[in-house]
Amino acid sequence: MQEILLTGLLIAIIAYWWDTMRTNEIALQSCRRICQSAGVQLLDASISRQRVWLRRSPGGGIQLCRLYSFEYSQDSHNRQYGYIVLLGHQVVESRTGPSNAVEPGAGSGPGSTIH
């Protein structure tokens, strides 16, 4: 019985790791796209995962929600910070710019903004 539990735990850890790697790639591509459309440069070509939590999806199920931060600049001297939120593998919220304006659903369907 312990072998079955240990095998199940190992499979769950590998599945989480695999999903996290895939989600990191989606987040990085989305940040690049957001920066490109805003006419700014994504600095260091990297993002940083800040938080992971469970959240109810619009379909009623439970999914992992991940918050990523990134740095960007208009002139490569003035660093600014933005963030992106993914629910599962879908971008549901992003922010760039000094204002508190939120860009809902960048690359997602209508009505999927998280507040």
Biopython code that builds the backbone (N, CA, C, O; Angstrom):
import numpy as np
from Bio.PDB.StructureBuilder import StructureBuilder

atoms = [
    (1, "MET", "N", (0.816, -1.195, 0.000)),
    (1, "MET", "CA", (0.000, 0.000, 0.000)),
    (1, "MET", "C", (0.866, 1.268, 0.000)),
    (1, "MET", "O", (0.533, 2.259, -0.649)),
    (2, "GLN", "N", (1.971, 1.217, 0.733)),
    (2, "GLN", "CA", (2.851, 2.380, 0.791)),
    (2, "GLN", "C", (3.486, 2.662, -0.570)),
    (2, "GLN", "O", (3.711, 3.817, -0.932)),
    (3, "GLU", "N", (3.771, 1.601, -1.315)),
    (3, "GLU", "CA", (4.358, 1.779, -2.629)),
    (3, "GLU", "C", (3.400, 2.509, -3.567)),
    (3, "GLU", "O", (3.811, 3.355, -4.360)),
    (4, "ILE", "N", (2.118, 2.167, -3.463)),
    (4, "ILE", "CA", (1.106, 2.816, -4.300)),
    (4, "ILE", "C", (1.008, 4.302, -3.941)),
    (4, "ILE", "O", (0.957, 5.154, -4.828)),
    (5, "LEU", "N", (0.980, 4.609, -2.652)),
    (5, "LEU", "CA", (0.916, 6.004, -2.212)),
    (5, "LEU", "C", (2.159, 6.786, -2.632)),
    (5, "LEU", "O", (2.061, 7.927, -3.085)),
    (6, "LEU", "N", (3.323, 6.166, -2.480)),
    (6, "LEU", "CA", (4.567, 6.818, -2.863)),
    (6, "LEU", "C", (4.619, 7.054, -4.371)),
    (6, "LEU", "O", (5.063, 8.112, -4.817)),
    (7, "THR", "N", (4.173, 6.086, -5.149)),
    (7, "THR", "CA", (4.127, 6.225, -6.602)),
    (7, "THR", "C", (3.154, 7.337, -6.999)),
    (7, "THR", "O", (3.459, 8.150, -7.871)),
    (8, "GLY", "N", (1.997, 7.367, -6.365)),
    (8, "GLY", "CA", (1.014, 8.420, -6.644)),
    (8, "GLY", "C", (1.550, 9.806, -6.304)),
    (8, "GLY", "O", (1.332, 10.760, -7.052)),
    (9, "LEU", "N", (2.244, 9.918, -5.188)),
    (9, "LEU", "CA", (2.842, 11.189, -4.790)),
    (9, "LEU", "C", (3.915, 11.619, -5.788)),
    (9, "LEU", "O", (3.988, 12.787, -6.168)),
    (10, "LEU", "N", (4.733, 10.679, -6.202)),
    (10, "LEU", "CA", (5.778, 10.978, -7.177)),
    (10, "LEU", "C", (5.178, 11.436, -8.506)),
    (10, "LEU", "O", (5.677, 12.381, -9.117)),
    (11, "ILE", "N", (4.117, 10.776, -8.954)),
    (11, "ILE", "CA", (3.437, 11.173, -10.190)),
    (11, "ILE", "C", (2.843, 12.565, -10.049)),
    (11, "ILE", "O", (2.927, 13.365, -10.982)),
    (12, "ALA", "N", (2.242, 12.874, -8.898)),
    (12, "ALA", "CA", (1.667, 14.201, -8.665)),
    (12, "ALA", "C", (2.745, 15.281, -8.683)),
    (12, "ALA", "O", (2.527, 16.357, -9.241)),
    (13, "ILE", "N", (3.898, 15.016, -8.086)),
    (13, "ILE", "CA", (5.001, 15.985, -8.073)),
    (13, "ILE", "C", (5.516, 16.227, -9.488)),
    (13, "ILE", "O", (5.758, 17.371, -9.875)),
    (14, "ILE", "N", (5.682, 15.165, -10.254)),
    (14, "ILE", "CA", (6.156, 15.305, -11.640)),
    (14, "ILE", "C", (5.126, 16.066, -12.478)),
    (14, "ILE", "O", (5.498, 16.919, -13.284)),
    (15, "ALA", "N", (3.842, 15.770, -12.297)),
    (15, "ALA", "CA", (2.788, 16.466, -13.046)),
    (15, "ALA", "C", (2.775, 17.953, -12.692)),
    (15, "ALA", "O", (2.614, 18.789, -13.582)),
    (16, "TYR", "N", (2.939, 18.301, -11.418)),
    (16, "TYR", "CA", (2.979, 19.703, -11.005)),
    (16, "TYR", "C", (4.191, 20.396, -11.628)),
    (16, "TYR", "O", (4.074, 21.503, -12.155)),
    (17, "TRP", "N", (5.347, 19.747, -11.567)),
    (17, "TRP", "CA", (6.560, 20.333, -12.138)),
    (17, "TRP", "C", (6.393, 20.568, -13.636)),
    (17, "TRP", "O", (6.740, 21.636, -14.139)),
    (18, "TRP", "N", (5.866, 19.577, -14.349)),
    (18, "TRP", "CA", (5.668, 19.675, -15.793)),
    (18, "TRP", "C", (4.703, 20.822, -16.118)),
    (18, "TRP", "O", (4.964, 21.619, -17.019)),
    (19, "ASP", "N", (3.592, 20.901, -15.383)),
    (19, "ASP", "CA", (2.607, 21.958, -15.590)),
    (19, "ASP", "C", (3.211, 23.334, -15.291)),
    (19, "ASP", "O", (2.921, 24.303, -15.992)),
    (20, "THR", "N", (4.037, 23.421, -14.265)),
    (20, "THR", "CA", (4.681, 24.694, -13.906)),
    (20, "THR", "C", (5.632, 25.144, -15.001)),
    (20, "THR", "O", (5.660, 26.328, -15.336)),
    (21, "MET", "N", (6.406, 24.236, -15.564)),
    (21, "MET", "CA", (7.312, 24.603, -16.651)),
    (21, "MET", "C", (6.536, 25.108, -17.861)),
    (21, "MET", "O", (6.919, 26.097, -18.485)),
    (22, "ARG", "N", (5.460, 24.434, -18.185)),
    (22, "ARG", "CA", (4.620, 24.843, -19.323)),
    (22, "ARG", "C", (3.991, 26.212, -19.065)),
    (22, "ARG", "O", (3.963, 27.063, -19.954)),
    (23, "THR", "N", (3.491, 26.420, -17.856)),
    (23, "THR", "CA", (2.865, 27.692, -17.503)),
    (23, "THR", "C", (3.891, 28.825, -17.493)),
    (23, "THR", "O", (3.574, 29.943, -17.898)),
    (24, "ASN", "N", (5.109, 28.554, -17.038)),
    (24, "ASN", "CA", (6.161, 29.572, -17.072)),
    (24, "ASN", "C", (6.426, 30.033, -18.502)),
    (24, "ASN", "O", (6.604, 31.227, -18.743)),
    (25, "GLU", "N", (6.454, 29.103, -19.445)),
    (25, "GLU", "CA", (6.671, 29.451, -20.855)),
    (25, "GLU", "C", (5.517, 30.291, -21.391)),
    (25, "GLU", "O", (5.737, 31.273, -22.100)),
    (26, "ILE", "N", (4.298, 29.909, -21.057)),
    (26, "ILE", "CA", (3.126, 30.672, -21.495)),
    (26, "ILE", "C", (3.182, 32.082, -20.923)),
    (26, "ILE", "O", (2.905, 33.050, -21.631)),
    (27, "ALA", "N", (3.537, 32.205, -19.657)),
    (27, "ALA", "CA", (3.617, 33.520, -19.016)),
    (27, "ALA", "C", (4.699, 34.380, -19.662)),
    (27, "ALA", "O", (4.479, 35.567, -19.902)),
    (28, "LEU", "N", (5.856, 33.803, -19.945)),
    (28, "LEU", "CA", (6.943, 34.563, -20.575)),
    (28, "LEU", "C", (6.541, 35.040, -21.967)),
    (28, "LEU", "O", (6.786, 36.194, -22.319)),
    (29, "GLN", "N", (5.926, 34.165, -22.760)),
    (29, "GLN", "CA", (5.469, 34.557, -24.096)),
    (29, "GLN", "C", (4.412, 35.649, -24.007)),
    (29, "GLN", "O", (4.410, 36.576, -24.817)),
    (30, "SER", "N", (3.519, 35.550, -23.037)),
    (30, "SER", "CA", (2.477, 36.560, -22.865)),
    (30, "SER", "C", (3.068, 37.897, -22.453)),
    (30, "SER", "O", (2.631, 38.942, -22.935)),
    (31, "CYS", "N", (4.061, 37.877, -21.566)),
    (31, "CYS", "CA", (4.720, 39.119, -21.147)),
    (31, "CYS", "C", (5.435, 39.767, -22.323)),
    (31, "CYS", "O", (5.402, 40.988, -22.474)),
    (32, "ARG", "N", (6.071, 38.970, -23.143)),
    (32, "ARG", "CA", (6.734, 39.509, -24.340)),
    (32, "ARG", "C", (5.723, 40.170, -25.268)),
    (32, "ARG", "O", (5.963, 41.257, -25.793)),
    (33, "ARG", "N", (4.593, 39.503, -25.461)),
    (33, "ARG", "CA", (3.538, 40.032, -26.323)),
    (33, "ARG", "C", (2.952, 41.327, -25.743)),
    (33, "ARG", "O", (2.717, 42.285, -26.480)),
    (34, "ILE", "N", (2.721, 41.355, -24.439)),
    (34, "ILE", "CA", (2.176, 42.547, -23.782)),
    (34, "ILE", "C", (3.145, 43.717, -23.923)),
    (34, "ILE", "O", (2.739, 44.830, -24.255)),
    (35, "CYS", "N", (4.424, 43.461, -23.670)),
    (35, "CYS", "CA", (5.431, 44.520, -23.785)),
    (35, "CYS", "C", (5.554, 45.010, -25.226)),
    (35, "CYS", "O", (5.678, 46.210, -25.470)),
    (36, "GLN", "N", (5.521, 44.091, -26.164)),
    (36, "GLN", "CA", (5.633, 44.474, -27.568)),
    (36, "GLN", "C", (4.445, 45.346, -27.980)),
    (36, "GLN", "O", (4.626, 46.353, -28.665)),
    (37, "SER", "N", (3.236, 44.968, -27.570)),
    (37, "SER", "CA", (2.058, 45.755, -27.948)),
    (37, "SER", "C", (2.037, 47.105, -27.236)),
    (37, "SER", "O", (1.438, 48.054, -27.742)),
    (38, "ALA", "N", (2.683, 47.211, -26.065)),
    (38, "ALA", "CA", (2.757, 48.487, -25.340)),
    (38, "ALA", "C", (3.931, 49.338, -25.820)),
    (38, "ALA", "O", (4.065, 50.491, -25.412)),
    (39, "GLY", "N", (4.780, 48.782, -26.679)),
    (39, "GLY", "CA", (5.921, 49.520, -27.198)),
    (39, "GLY", "C", (7.042, 49.685, -26.178)),
    (39, "GLY", "O", (7.788, 50.663, -26.217)),
    (40, "VAL", "N", (7.154, 48.722, -25.267)),
    (40, "VAL", "CA", (8.218, 48.758, -24.260)),
    (40, "VAL", "C", (9.054, 47.494, -24.370)),
    (40, "VAL", "O", (8.688, 46.549, -25.068)),
    (41, "GLN", "N", (10.181, 47.491, -23.672)),
    (41, "GLN", "CA", (11.106, 46.357, -23.734)),
    (41, "GLN", "C", (11.017, 45.537, -22.442)),
    (41, "GLN", "O", (11.131, 46.085, -21.346)),
    (42, "LEU", "N", (10.814, 44.233, -22.578)),
    (42, "LEU", "CA", (10.874, 43.327, -21.432)),
    (42, "LEU", "C", (12.332, 43.198, -21.023)),
    (42, "LEU", "O", (13.165, 42.754, -21.812)),
    (43, "LEU", "N", (12.640, 43.582, -19.799)),
    (43, "LEU", "CA", (14.032, 43.563, -19.351)),
    (43, "LEU", "C", (14.437, 42.179, -18.869)),
    (43, "LEU", "O", (13.629, 41.452, -18.291)),
    (44, "ASP", "N", (15.653, 41.832, -19.104)),
    (44, "ASP", "CA", (16.253, 40.571, -18.685)),
    (44, "ASP", "C", (15.561, 39.357, -19.296)),
    (44, "ASP", "O", (15.906, 38.222, -18.967)),
    (45, "ALA", "N", (14.602, 39.577, -20.169)),
    (45, "ALA", "CA", (13.849, 38.496, -20.815)),
    (45, "ALA", "C", (13.433, 37.426, -19.820)),
    (45, "ALA", "O", (13.512, 36.228, -20.092)),
    (46, "SER", "N", (12.983, 37.897, -18.649)),
    (46, "SER", "CA", (12.600, 36.932, -17.622)),
    (46, "SER", "C", (11.396, 37.430, -16.831)),
    (46, "SER", "O", (11.067, 38.616, -16.822)),
    (47, "ILE", "N", (10.769, 36.491, -16.180)),
    (47, "ILE", "CA", (9.645, 36.767, -15.297)),
    (47, "ILE", "C", (9.923, 36.078, -13.970)),
    (47, "ILE", "O", (10.795, 35.214, -13.881)),
    (48, "SER", "N", (9.189, 36.460, -12.952)),
    (48, "SER", "CA", (9.384, 35.862, -11.637)),
    (48, "SER", "C", (8.029, 35.469, -11.055)),
    (48, "SER", "O", (7.143, 36.310, -10.899)),
    (49, "ARG", "N", (7.876, 34.196, -10.740)),
    (49, "ARG", "CA", (6.627, 33.737, -10.135)),
    (49, "ARG", "C", (6.603, 34.204, -8.689)),
    (49, "ARG", "O", (7.516, 33.911, -7.916)),
    (50, "GLN", "N", (5.553, 34.934, -8.330)),
    (50, "GLN", "CA", (5.444, 35.513, -6.995)),
    (50, "GLN", "C", (4.548, 34.709, -6.061)),
    (50, "GLN", "O", (4.793, 34.636, -4.857)),
    (51, "ARG", "N", (3.512, 34.111, -6.627)),
    (51, "ARG", "CA", (2.523, 33.458, -5.770)),
    (51, "ARG", "C", (1.753, 32.410, -6.567)),
    (51, "ARG", "O", (1.534, 32.565, -7.768)),
    (52, "VAL", "N", (1.349, 31.346, -5.884)),
    (52, "VAL", "CA", (0.512, 30.292, -6.476)),
    (52, "VAL", "C", (-0.607, 29.996, -5.485)),
    (52, "VAL", "O", (-0.356, 29.849, -4.289)),
    (53, "TRP", "N", (-1.838, 29.907, -5.977)),
    (53, "TRP", "CA", (-2.962, 29.586, -5.115)),
    (53, "TRP", "C", (-4.038, 28.887, -5.938)),
    (53, "TRP", "O", (-3.988, 28.881, -7.168)),
    (54, "LEU", "N", (-5.000, 28.304, -5.256)),
    (54, "LEU", "CA", (-6.115, 27.637, -5.925)),
    (54, "LEU", "C", (-7.251, 28.636, -6.095)),
    (54, "LEU", "O", (-7.516, 29.452, -5.213)),
    (55, "ARG", "N", (-7.916, 28.559, -7.240)),
    (55, "ARG", "CA", (-9.026, 29.473, -7.523)),
    (55, "ARG", "C", (-10.060, 28.741, -8.362)),
    (55, "ARG", "O", (-9.727, 27.880, -9.177)),
    (56, "ARG", "N", (-11.305, 29.094, -8.151)),
    (56, "ARG", "CA", (-12.393, 28.494, -8.927)),
    (56, "ARG", "C", (-12.372, 29.077, -10.341)),
    (56, "ARG", "O", (-12.307, 30.294, -10.520)),
    (57, "SER", "N", (-12.429, 28.205, -11.332)),
    (57, "SER", "CA", (-12.439, 28.647, -12.725)),
    (57, "SER", "C", (-13.863, 29.028, -13.120)),
    (57, "SER", "O", (-14.813, 28.661, -12.428)),
    (58, "PRO", "N", (-14.025, 29.762, -14.225)),
    (58, "PRO", "CA", (-15.370, 30.131, -14.679)),
    (58, "PRO", "C", (-16.263, 28.921, -14.930)),
    (58, "PRO", "O", (-17.486, 29.016, -14.822)),
    (59, "GLY", "N", (-15.655, 27.781, -15.266)),
    (59, "GLY", "CA", (-16.428, 26.565, -15.504)),
    (59, "GLY", "C", (-16.856, 25.852, -14.227)),
    (59, "GLY", "O", (-17.590, 24.865, -14.283)),
    (60, "GLY", "N", (-16.401, 26.345, -13.073)),
    (60, "GLY", "CA", (-16.808, 25.768, -11.802)),
    (60, "GLY", "C", (-15.784, 24.858, -11.160)),
    (60, "GLY", "O", (-15.935, 24.495, -9.994)),
    (61, "GLY", "N", (-14.744, 24.477, -11.888)),
    (61, "GLY", "CA", (-13.707, 23.615, -11.320)),
    (61, "GLY", "C", (-12.664, 24.429, -10.562)),
    (61, "GLY", "O", (-12.722, 25.658, -10.531)),
    (62, "ILE", "N", (-11.728, 23.741, -9.964)),
    (62, "ILE", "CA", (-10.628, 24.379, -9.237)),
    (62, "ILE", "C", (-9.371, 24.295, -10.100)),
    (62, "ILE", "O", (-9.048, 23.234, -10.634)),
    (63, "GLN", "N", (-8.662, 25.419, -10.234)),
    (63, "GLN", "CA", (-7.422, 25.456, -11.010)),
    (63, "GLN", "C", (-6.365, 26.215, -10.230)),
    (63, "GLN", "O", (-6.672, 26.973, -9.309)),
    (64, "LEU", "N", (-5.114, 25.999, -10.614)),
    (64, "LEU", "CA", (-4.021, 26.770, -10.041)),
    (64, "LEU", "C", (-4.017, 28.157, -10.666)),
    (64, "LEU", "O", (-4.168, 28.307, -11.878)),
    (65, "CYS", "N", (-3.845, 29.154, -9.832)),
    (65, "CYS", "CA", (-3.727, 30.534, -10.272)),
    (65, "CYS", "C", (-2.314, 30.975, -9.910)),
    (65, "CYS", "O", (-1.855, 30.753, -8.790)),
    (66, "ARG", "N", (-1.628, 31.601, -10.863)),
    (66, "ARG", "CA", (-0.229, 31.999, -10.645)),
    (66, "ARG", "C", (-0.050, 33.472, -10.967)),
    (66, "ARG", "O", (-0.553, 33.972, -11.973)),
    (67, "LEU", "N", (0.682, 34.162, -10.088)),
    (67, "LEU", "CA", (1.008, 35.570, -10.270)),
    (67, "LEU", "C", (2.484, 35.675, -10.618)),
    (67, "LEU", "O", (3.339, 35.173, -9.889)),
    (68, "TYR", "N", (2.780, 36.334, -11.741)),
    (68, "TYR", "CA", (4.154, 36.556, -12.189)),
    (68, "TYR", "C", (4.409, 38.058, -12.250)),
    (68, "TYR", "O", (3.524, 38.831, -12.619)),
    (69, "SER", "N", (5.615, 38.465, -11.889)),
    (69, "SER", "CA", (6.006, 39.858, -12.061)),
    (69, "SER", "C", (7.109, 39.922, -13.111)),
    (69, "SER", "O", (7.818, 38.947, -13.359)),
    (70, "PHE", "N", (7.230, 41.093, -13.715)),
    (70, "PHE", "CA", (8.280, 41.303, -14.707)),
    (70, "PHE", "C", (8.666, 42.773, -14.716)),
    (70, "PHE", "O", (7.913, 43.631, -14.255)),
    (71, "GLU", "N", (9.840, 43.048, -15.244)),
    (71, "GLU", "CA", (10.338, 44.409, -15.360)),
    (71, "GLU", "C", (10.394, 44.787, -16.832)),
    (71, "GLU", "O", (10.714, 43.964, -17.690)),
    (72, "TYR", "N", (10.076, 46.042, -17.105)),
    (72, "TYR", "CA", (10.120, 46.534, -18.473)),
    (72, "TYR", "C", (10.576, 47.981, -18.463)),
    (72, "TYR", "O", (10.625, 48.618, -17.411)),
    (73, "SER", "N", (10.905, 48.493, -19.629)),
    (73, "SER", "CA", (11.377, 49.866, -19.741)),
    (73, "SER", "C", (11.093, 50.395, -21.134)),
    (73, "SER", "O", (11.061, 49.644, -22.110)),
    (74, "GLN", "N", (10.889, 51.695, -21.208)),
    (74, "GLN", "CA", (10.726, 52.332, -22.509)),
    (74, "GLN", "C", (12.078, 52.696, -23.107)),
    (74, "GLN", "O", (12.237, 52.725, -24.327)),
    (75, "ASP", "N", (13.050, 52.973, -22.243)),
    (75, "ASP", "CA", (14.355, 53.425, -22.725)),
    (75, "ASP", "C", (15.524, 52.632, -22.147)),
    (75, "ASP", "O", (16.673, 53.050, -22.286)),
    (76, "SER", "N", (15.263, 51.527, -21.519)),
    (76, "SER", "CA", (16.231, 50.619, -20.883)),
    (76, "SER", "C", (16.990, 51.243, -19.711)),
    (76, "SER", "O", (17.929, 50.634, -19.199)),
    (77, "HIS", "N", (16.601, 52.453, -19.273)),
    (77, "HIS", "CA", (17.204, 53.064, -18.084)),
    (77, "HIS", "C", (16.204, 53.166, -16.942)),
    (77, "HIS", "O", (16.587, 53.079, -15.776)),
    (78, "ASN", "N", (14.956, 53.346, -17.258)),
    (78, "ASN", "CA", (13.920, 53.557, -16.266)),
    (78, "ASN", "C", (13.118, 52.263, -16.080)),
    (78, "ASN", "O", (12.179, 51.993, -16.828)),
    (79, "ARG", "N", (13.499, 51.473, -15.080)),
    (79, "ARG", "CA", (12.817, 50.193, -14.849)),
    (79, "ARG", "C", (11.439, 50.417, -14.247)),
    (79, "ARG", "O", (11.265, 51.206, -13.318)),
    (80, "GLN", "N", (10.463, 49.703, -14.800)),
    (80, "GLN", "CA", (9.112, 49.713, -14.257)),
    (80, "GLN", "C", (8.685, 48.271, -14.070)),
    (80, "GLN", "O", (9.262, 47.354, -14.654)),
    (81, "TYR", "N", (7.663, 48.084, -13.246)),
    (81, "TYR", "CA", (7.230, 46.739, -12.907)),
    (81, "TYR", "C", (5.813, 46.496, -13.390)),
    (81, "TYR", "O", (4.966, 47.388, -13.354)),
    (82, "GLY", "N", (5.573, 45.287, -13.838)),
    (82, "GLY", "CA", (4.249, 44.862, -14.255)),
    (82, "GLY", "C", (3.973, 43.485, -13.711)),
    (82, "GLY", "O", (4.851, 42.838, -13.139)),
    (83, "TYR", "N", (2.756, 43.046, -13.892)),
    (83, "TYR", "CA", (2.429, 41.684, -13.459)),
    (83, "TYR", "C", (1.449, 41.052, -14.427)),
    (83, "TYR", "O", (0.810, 41.722, -15.238)),
    (84, "ILE", "N", (1.358, 39.750, -14.312)),
    (84, "ILE", "CA", (0.447, 38.968, -15.128)),
    (84, "ILE", "C", (-0.094, 37.838, -14.246)),
    (84, "ILE", "O", (0.644, 37.256, -13.450)),
    (85, "VAL", "N", (-1.378, 37.535, -14.394)),
    (85, "VAL", "CA", (-2.016, 36.467, -13.625)),
    (85, "VAL", "C", (-2.534, 35.427, -14.603)),
    (85, "VAL", "O", (-3.234, 35.754, -15.561)),
    (86, "LEU", "N", (-2.185, 34.171, -14.354)),
    (86, "LEU", "CA", (-2.686, 33.068, -15.166)),
    (86, "LEU", "C", (-3.568, 32.171, -14.310)),
    (86, "LEU", "O", (-3.197, 31.787, -13.201)),
    (87, "LEU", "N", (-4.731, 31.848, -14.839)),
    (87, "LEU", "CA", (-5.621, 30.870, -14.232)),
    (87, "LEU", "C", (-5.534, 29.639, -15.114)),
    (87, "LEU", "O", (-6.023, 29.639, -16.244)),
    (88, "GLY", "N", (-4.918, 28.603, -14.601)),
    (88, "GLY", "CA", (-4.589, 27.462, -15.444)),
    (88, "GLY", "C", (-3.521, 27.904, -16.431)),
    (88, "GLY", "O", (-2.425, 28.295, -16.029)),
    (89, "HIS", "N", (-3.834, 27.845, -17.712)),
    (89, "HIS", "CA", (-2.899, 28.288, -18.750)),
    (89, "HIS", "C", (-3.422, 29.520, -19.489)),
    (89, "HIS", "O", (-2.968, 29.818, -20.593)),
    (90, "GLN", "N", (-4.356, 30.222, -18.898)),
    (90, "GLN", "CA", (-4.970, 31.366, -19.562)),
    (90, "GLN", "C", (-4.678, 32.650, -18.794)),
    (90, "GLN", "O", (-4.839, 32.708, -17.575)),
    (91, "VAL", "N", (-4.245, 33.680, -19.525)),
    (91, "VAL", "CA", (-4.006, 34.986, -18.919)),
    (91, "VAL", "C", (-5.359, 35.610, -18.593)),
    (91, "VAL", "O", (-6.210, 35.751, -19.471)),
    (92, "VAL", "N", (-5.556, 35.983, -17.330)),
    (92, "VAL", "CA", (-6.823, 36.596, -16.933)),
    (92, "VAL", "C", (-6.657, 38.034, -16.474)),
    (92, "VAL", "O", (-7.645, 38.754, -16.330)),
    (93, "GLU", "N", (-5.415, 38.466, -16.241)),
    (93, "GLU", "CA", (-5.190, 39.842, -15.817)),
    (93, "GLU", "C", (-3.732, 40.208, -16.050)),
    (93, "GLU", "O", (-2.841, 39.370, -15.914)),
    (94, "SER", "N", (-3.496, 41.477, -16.404)),
    (94, "SER", "CA", (-2.132, 41.960, -16.534)),
    (94, "SER", "C", (-2.120, 43.450, -16.248)),
    (94, "SER", "O", (-3.143, 44.127, -16.357)),
    (95, "ARG", "N", (-0.950, 43.951, -15.882)),
    (95, "ARG", "CA", (-0.805, 45.386, -15.645)),
    (95, "ARG", "C", (0.582, 45.834, -16.065)),
    (95, "ARG", "O", (1.589, 45.206, -15.739)),
    (96, "THR", "N", (0.606, 46.929, -16.793)),
    (96, "THR", "CA", (1.845, 47.620, -17.119)),
    (96, "THR", "C", (1.561, 49.094, -16.935)),
    (96, "THR", "O", (0.401, 49.507, -16.934)),
    (97, "GLY", "N", (2.581, 49.877, -16.781)),
    (97, "GLY", "CA", (2.407, 51.316, -16.659)),
    (97, "GLY", "C", (2.339, 51.771, -15.215)),
    (97, "GLY", "O", (2.068, 50.973, -14.318)),
    (98, "PRO", "N", (2.585, 53.063, -14.990)),
    (98, "PRO", "CA", (2.613, 53.591, -13.637)),
    (98, "PRO", "C", (1.242, 53.733, -13.012)),
    (98, "PRO", "O", (1.139, 53.855, -11.791)),
    (99, "SER", "N", (0.181, 53.722, -13.812)),
    (99, "SER", "CA", (-1.158, 53.886, -13.259)),
    (99, "SER", "C", (-1.624, 52.593, -12.622)),
    (99, "SER", "O", (-0.972, 51.556, -12.741)),
    (100, "ASN", "N", (-2.739, 52.663, -11.956)),
    (100, "ASN", "CA", (-3.327, 51.480, -11.342)),
    (100, "ASN", "C", (-4.307, 50.803, -12.289)),
    (100, "ASN", "O", (-5.095, 49.955, -11.871)),
    (101, "ALA", "N", (-4.259, 51.172, -13.548)),
    (101, "ALA", "CA", (-5.166, 50.587, -14.529)),
    (101, "ALA", "C", (-4.836, 49.121, -14.734)),
    (101, "ALA", "O", (-3.670, 48.734, -14.805)),
    (102, "VAL", "N", (-5.867, 48.324, -14.828)),
    (102, "VAL", "CA", (-5.709, 46.894, -15.055)),
    (102, "VAL", "C", (-6.187, 46.588, -16.456)),
    (102, "VAL", "O", (-7.237, 47.064, -16.889)),
    (103, "GLU", "N", (-5.413, 45.796, -17.154)),
    (103, "GLU", "CA", (-5.776, 45.370, -18.494)),
    (103, "GLU", "C", (-6.391, 43.985, -18.386)),
    (103, "GLU", "O", (-5.665, 42.991, -18.366)),
    (104, "PRO", "N", (-7.709, 43.897, -18.316)),
    (104, "PRO", "CA", (-8.333, 42.603, -18.102)),
    (104, "PRO", "C", (-8.216, 41.694, -19.307)),
    (104, "PRO", "O", (-8.321, 42.127, -20.454)),
    (105, "GLY", "N", (-7.997, 40.430, -19.017)),
    (105, "GLY", "CA", (-8.085, 39.382, -20.019)),
    (105, "GLY", "C", (-7.183, 39.521, -21.210)),
    (105, "GLY", "O", (-7.620, 39.242, -22.326)),
    (106, "ALA", "N", (-5.955, 39.934, -21.039)),
    (106, "ALA", "CA", (-5.037, 40.008, -22.168)),
    (106, "ALA", "C", (-4.875, 38.619, -22.739)),
    (106, "ALA", "O", (-4.240, 37.762, -22.125)),
    (107, "GLY", "N", (-5.441, 38.388, -23.905)),
    (107, "GLY", "CA", (-5.344, 37.075, -24.535)),
    (107, "GLY", "C", (-6.342, 36.074, -24.009)),
    (107, "GLY", "O", (-6.204, 34.876, -24.260)),
    (108, "SER", "N", (-7.365, 36.545, -23.270)),
    (108, "SER", "CA", (-8.347, 35.609, -22.755)),
    (108, "SER", "C", (-9.741, 36.036, -23.214)),
    (108, "SER", "O", (-9.915, 37.079, -23.844)),
    (109, "GLY", "N", (-10.703, 35.221, -22.889)),
    (109, "GLY", "CA", (-12.068, 35.493, -23.288)),
    (109, "GLY", "C", (-12.715, 36.572, -22.437)),
    (109, "GLY", "O", (-12.158, 36.957, -21.409)),
    (110, "PRO", "N", (-13.884, 37.070, -22.843)),
    (110, "PRO", "CA", (-14.565, 38.118, -22.111)),
    (110, "PRO", "C", (-15.063, 37.629, -20.758)),
    (110, "PRO", "O", (-15.466, 36.476, -20.602)),
    (111, "GLY", "N", (-15.024, 38.527, -19.793)),
    (111, "GLY", "CA", (-15.577, 38.216, -18.481)),
    (111, "GLY", "C", (-14.716, 37.331, -17.611)),
    (111, "GLY", "O", (-15.218, 36.777, -16.633)),
    (112, "SER", "N", (-13.436, 37.172, -17.923)),
    (112, "SER", "CA", (-12.620, 36.257, -17.129)),
    (112, "SER", "C", (-11.613, 36.980, -16.245)),
    (112, "SER", "O", (-10.633, 36.382, -15.800)),
    (113, "THR", "N", (-11.852, 38.275, -15.987)),
    (113, "THR", "CA", (-10.926, 39.051, -15.166)),
    (113, "THR", "C", (-11.061, 38.677, -13.703)),
    (113, "THR", "O", (-12.168, 38.490, -13.198)),
    (114, "ILE", "N", (-9.942, 38.571, -13.033)),
    (114, "ILE", "CA", (-9.932, 38.310, -11.598)),
    (114, "ILE", "C", (-9.757, 39.640, -10.893)),
    (114, "ILE", "O", (-8.871, 40.418, -11.248)),
    (115, "HIS", "N", (-10.578, 39.907, -9.913)),
    (115, "HIS", "CA", (-10.445, 41.137, -9.129)),
    (115, "HIS", "C", (-10.058, 40.830, -7.719)),
    (115, "HIS", "O", (-9.900, 41.743, -6.909)),
]
sb = StructureBuilder()
sb.init_structure("model")
sb.init_model(0)
sb.init_chain("A")
sb.init_seg("    ")
for serial, (resi, resn, name, xyz) in enumerate(atoms, 1):
    if name == "N":
        sb.init_residue(resn, " ", resi, " ")
    sb.init_atom(name, np.array(xyz, "f"), 0.0, 1.0, " ", f" {name:<3s}", serial, name[0])
structure = sb.get_structure()
